[in-house]
């Protein structure tokens, strides 16, 4: 544990070693500086916080699909109904392609 952890009983923050260089036009930088100041953060902390939040949202958007109740019920009914084999899919799955091992 680091010195901070010994004094407070909490783990110390990981060391930040990666650097990202970003260029902004003056009006954009001014906007970011104002937003950071309003949040009581440094520009670096503000950019990190907002970038991480946006990254998490973007990743969640890849995994999460919102449905209204009727659409959810329709999807659920399709999932739960007894499945019948599809002849075309069965033929495809039985086909051995030259690029396949075995």
ChimeraX attribute file (.defattr): number of C-alpha atoms within 10 A of each C-alpha:
attribute: neighborCount
match mode: 1-to-1
recipient: residues
	/A:1	9
	/A:2	11
	/A:3	11
	/A:4	12
	/A:5	12
	/A:6	11
	/A:7	9
	/A:8	9
	/A:9	10
	/A:10	12
	/A:11	13
	/A:12	13
	/A:13	9
	/A:14	7
	/A:15	6
	/A:16	6
	/A:17	5
	/A:18	5
	/A:19	6
	/A:20	4
	/A:21	4
	/A:22	5
	/A:23	7
	/A:24	9
	/A:25	7
	/A:26	9
	/A:27	9
	/A:28	11
	/A:29	13
	/A:30	12
	/A:31	11
	/A:32	18
	/A:33	18
	/A:34	14
	/A:35	16
	/A:36	17
	/A:37	13
	/A:38	9
	/A:39	12
	/A:40	11
	/A:41	15
	/A:42	14
	/A:43	17
	/A:44	11
	/A:45	13
	/A:46	18
	/A:47	16
	/A:48	12
	/A:49	13
	/A:50	11
	/A:51	12
	/A:52	12
	/A:53	11
	/A:54	12
	/A:55	12
	/A:56	11
	/A:57	11
	/A:58	11
	/A:59	10
	/A:60	11
	/A:61	11
	/A:62	8
	/A:63	7
	/A:64	8
	/A:65	7
	/A:66	8
	/A:67	10
	/A:68	7
	/A:69	9
	/A:70	9
	/A:71	11
	/A:72	12
	/A:73	12
	/A:74	10
	/A:75	12
	/A:76	11
	/A:77	11
	/A:78	11
	/A:79	10
	/A:80	8
	/A:81	8
	/A:82	8
	/A:83	8
	/A:84	6
	/A:85	8
	/A:86	8
	/A:87	9
	/A:88	9
	/A:89	10
	/A:90	10
	/A:91	9
	/A:92	10
	/A:93	9
	/A:94	9
	/A:95	10
	/A:96	10
	/A:97	9
	/A:98	7
	/A:99	6
	/A:100	7
	/A:101	6
	/A:102	6
